[in-house]
Structures are given as C-alpha cells and as structure tokens.
Amino acid sequence: MLTLYLGNDMVIEVTELTNSITSVVDEAATVAVTLLSSGSAVAGATWPISMPHVAGGLYRATLPAGLQLYASTTYNAVITVTGAGGELAKWEPQVVAQKRVGSC
C-alpha cells in the first residue's frame, strides 16, 4: 500500500504505460488522478489532477500538501487513462495517510 504523508506534497506516478494490444509505450495518453474517501473526492484540491507525460511512458502528478487527510485512514487513488488510440483504463490503488515522524 502506498503512503501519503500528512502536510506534504506527494508525487504519484504511472510508469511504463503501454498499449494493451501492441505493447508499445504510450507517450500521448491522457492520465488523471482523483483521491477518494468513501467514494467522495478529498477536499483540498480540484479533481481530477492531470498527470502529464514525463518520458518513456512515465506520467506524474503532485498531490498538494493541503489535502484534508487523516492519519491512519485509507483512501482510493483513482487513476484514469485514455490511451492515444482511445482505449480506456482505470486503476484504484489504496493509499494510507500517515504523519511523517523521525529526524531530519
């Protein structure tokens, strides 16, 4: 399970995005993420957040530090993709919010 740290900007990525039929890396997809709590979008951002292409099938977004998250709570990061050829995909990994502790 992925971890989101309370009060921190957090990077979320989709790596090696490929066409499901041709297995060719898709560098022209439309990718977005929405963070849900019990089916509702988490407050603190305008959803969905676009995940632009970085390189070689890597798509990335930064979730803002101002999200209203609660420690030890599990959320769903809904990632939607429209591939360059119009094909659709969706992932819903669970993420947990934690308070960052320890020394700097």
URDA-V958246 format. One record per run of one state. SS is the DSSP state (H for helix, E for strand, L for the rest). FROM is the first residue (numbers start at 1). TO is the last residue. Records with the same first field share a line. If there is no record, write none. Layout:
SS=FROM-TO ; FROM-TO
This chain:
L=1-1 ; 6-9 ; 15-17 ; 19-24 ; 26-29 ; 38-39 ; 42-48 ; 51-51 ; 56-57 ; 64-73 ; 83-87 ; 99-104
E=2-5 ; 10-14 ; 18-18 ; 25-25 ; 30-37 ; 40-41 ; 49-50 ; 52-55 ; 58-63 ; 74-82 ; 88-98
